[in-house]
């Protein structure tokens, strides 16, 4: 059987074996066993993951794809060092999963050819679960992939860049043209890799950091003095030169420093 790509699920099936292998090879040998592939479709990436890691879980929302995967990867034909329990095909929505329960608190790398329409949400869920996710890689719409890995000073640099890079080292690896998919998307794709930083905790209040970043970029053309008005910062702190800058001029570290200043602002109305 073959699976029909469904537009409402944002499905574009990769049909280039070399690119599938290159994506699988973005995973490092960082001492963890579990890999979760999101949106395996017809399993072109899956078989390379099975050859690379001892415990592979695939999660697919499309029931037709799930049926295809069960037929293509029957458990008795999976040749792994241990047993069939090390390969799981799960039907479900990744965004609604409890990763702690799914992997019993064990570390798990996330990989996939992500549906364009929910790719940013997938990144944010990985960030929320960063204590479990040492590594995250895969394919996005090129524009989103660039945004995740972008550094300060660029128009592409924004909320997704700062919040991801606060916890992960992000690297844009390579571009993938539309012609290697069925059906071909209208844009290029890009593959990135995120490696969790050694210290995954912020030295400031995390909720306030997220709020500062989101509030600043929601009015990205304005100076921070204007865009952060809603945080009720004291007049004294507003005189700090950082408030004459625009959000894309601040690195992740500078956003953390700015959050610390706001957190310690004695005259701020909380």
Secondary structure, 3 states (H helix, E strand, C coil): CCCCCCHHHCCCEECCHHHHHHHHCCCCCCCCCEEEEECCCCCCCHHHHHHHCCEEEEEECCHHHHHHHHHHCCHHHCCCCCCHHHEEEEECCHHHCCHHHHCCCCCEEEEEECCHHHHHHHHHHHHHCCCCCCEEEEEEEHHHHHHHHCCCCCCCCCHHHHHHHCCEEEEEEEEECHHHEECCCCCCEEEEEEEECCCCCCCCCHHHHHHHHHHHHHCCCCEHHHHCHHHCCCHHHHCCHHHHCEHHHCCHHHHHHHHHHHHCCCCCCC
